[in-house]
Structures are given as C-alpha cells and as structure tokens.
C-alpha cells in the first residue's frame, strides 16, 4: 500500500469517528467501499473530501462528506410519459408544477470560509463556485441563518462549460435557479410552501412555480401550462408535492426534439438508447398533445439529420464550441484540471481579460463520435 493510501485511510477513519452520519455503517464497510473504488478521495485547495461514485447502501452516488458534514447525492426523479394517468398515479392535492430548467445541477454548501458548488456526481464545479456570487448575492446571509441546509440550483445559459442546450429566454452568460433546499445528513427536502418563503426572504432566483394543484381537477390547467412551455421552447416541469411524497417530471415535445437535434451527431459518445427513449417520449407527447403532430412531423427529420449531414461533408473531427467567463483565474485552471481528470479532450482557443472577467473560448473534442461516423463513411462494415 502506498504512503498516500495509508494517509487517506487514516483520514477516512478520522471522518468516521467525527461524523455521526457515517456511523450508520461500520468503518470496515467504508474502508471496503474505498478499496473497491466506489468511494474516492479528493481535495479543493486545503480542504479534503470523499465522494461516492456508486450507490452505497442508503447513500446514493454523488454523496460527499468530510469529518464535519455529509451531503446526500441528489436523487433521480421518475419521469411520467402521460400527464392524465401519471399525475393521478403519483400525486394528490396539494402539489406544485416547477419549471424544469435546461442546465446542470449543483449543490451549494458553505464549507468553512467559502461557498462551494458540487456537481451531481460530487465533484466541485470550479465554474459555479466562481460565479454564484454574481447571481445569488444573498447566499452568505442565507447560510449564516440556515447552516444545516444545502442549496440545490440549476446553472443554465449559453455561456456554461458543460451543456449546449439552455432556456431560450437567457440570451447571454448564465443564471442560477434555486429549486430545492436539502438538509445535510438526511437529504430531506423542505416542502414547497417552506421553500417559497425562503426564496422570497433571501431574494434567490428560482424557476417558475405554479400551484397548488389537484391531479384530476386541474389536469386541463396543467396541460395548458405544458402547451405554453412547448411553444416558449422550455424543457418541461417537475411536479413536487407539498407533503412527503413522490416527485415526478414531464418534458415537452420541444425538449425531446431539441435533445435529438443536439445529440444525434455525437452517436458513439452516448448510449444509443438515448435516441430511442426520446422517440418514445415524443410518441406519447403526441398521444396527449395532438395539436403538435404537424410540427413534430415536419421538424423531427430535420432535427435528426441536418447537422449530421453537414458534419459528414466537412470531414473534420467532431467538436463543440463553448464560451465561459471567470472572476478568478485559479478557478479556470481548476476547470481545466477537472477536464483532464475526467479525460475530456478540450482545446483552449482564446483567453482574454475583459470588464473584470477572464473570458475563455474552448472546444470539446469527441474522438469516439468522430470515429463512429468516419469508419462508416470510409466503407467499413459491421455486424448488427
């Protein structure tokens, strides 16, 4: 065993002794999950953490901790395909419909002297850590008053380093949308009515929230909301009960069409089921929203093939362009280190300080998708 491994196991034991939430399971079990590489050690500046990259008993993937706290991984929310039957199956009065923002999920936590943003997988997102204060200026006061809460937010907009899709109403840069407050240690969410009070008190930006609703009496109102969201090119909604119960989500036909447009050229980088699942969702969208049939029929083929056909003609490696800006250069360098760790190939095209921000342009390179199409264009066959 290497010396640093011994030090990490020593630190794990220290965490287990100090953090009561780890004692739900024995030290030997935690050491075993570390040896199996399901629990990973990492640090940020002078702060040390562990994160789960696989589910471990009652702790989901994305859970992270040190000797002072534990934050559970954000749970996956079931998707319903038909509103009329799905709402009645999972929900009762009162529940709310919250806009589902097209972006990426972070959990903001006060750790000693700074507020850090952790991704869904439990990494520290140096970009969101760098930029939250531009959009959530009351966050320090919030954490001072609510030290046991975690702020769950979506980072969305055209100038983020991870997601090429974003809400049409964000024309530049990004924004943060607070959608949940979670208790440290337990992972319990505050009820919607409690959340609304905190959002207002601390002036925290949030998605649109509608309700309360009844699953049967308000079906037409909810359907009308989703129709509007489709026409406004929004992703969908998450239905959240104002009681301890199941949450479910539903996405618009627009969102499914847009996913297909964005992802189809990058086959080889993703699971092919991504395509078939979106087609299934679209079919069931149209079962309930027949008024969108003509639009979907006219758009689907173009969204699937137009960009891919243009790429075939260029014969260039598949890549995707991103623009971001940072307040601190060390956070930009931390983002580059994260991409190296995650084995994401990038090429920095431009860096420039402007109006107090380091403005960066870079491309992500997709070798597997490039080879996926290249081999076929060169005439190679395969057994299917």
Protein Blocks (a to p, Z undefined) as FASTA:
>chain_A
ZZklmmmmmmmmmmmmmmmklmmpcfklmmmmmmnopaccddehjaccdddfbdehjbcg
hiacdfkbccdddddddddfbfklmmmmmpccdddddddddddddddddehjaccdddfk
opacfklmmmmmmmmmmlmmmmmmmmmbccddddedjkbckbmbdcfklmghcddddfbd
cdehjlpacdfklmmmmmmmnopacdddeddddfklmmmmmmmmmmmmmmnopabdcddd
fbdcdddddddfklmmmmmmmmmmmgojacfklmmmmmmmmmmmmmmmmmlmmmmmmmmm
mmmmmmmmmmmmnopacddddddddfbfklmmmmmmmmmmnopacddfbdcdeehiacdd
dddddfklmmmmmmmmnopacdZZ
